C-alpha cells in the first residue's frame, strides 16, 4: 500500500507517470502472486507463483532505483521502499529455496 501511496504522491507532485505506473504494476503483482501461492494446488505451483513474485519484486526494485535517481520528491519514502523491497526479495528467495530443498525439488 505504501508503494501505491508513494506513486500517487509523485504523480501529483512531479507529474511523473511512466515510472510510477511501472512500479505500481510490478509492486501490486508481488502481493497478488504471493496470494496465489497461498492457494497453490501443489508444491510445484507454489514455487511457480513465488518465482513470479520474486521476478516482480526484483523488477520493483529496479523501478525504485531509477526513481531514486530521477525523482526529486519523496526521496525518504523511496529509500525506505527500496530497503523493504530488498528484504522482501531475500525472504521470497529463501522460501523458494527451502521449499525446493524440503520437497526434493528437481527441475525437469
FENGI-V529111 format. One record per run of one state. SS is the DSSP state (~ for helix, > for strand, _ for the rest). FROM is the first residue (numbers start at 1). TO is the last residue. Records with the same first field share a line. If there is no record, write none. Layout:
BEGIN
SS->FROM-TO ; FROM-TO
END
This chain:
BEGIN
_->1-1 ; 15-17 ; 39-42 ; 71-74 ; 103-108
~->2-14 ; 18-38 ; 43-70 ; 75-102
END
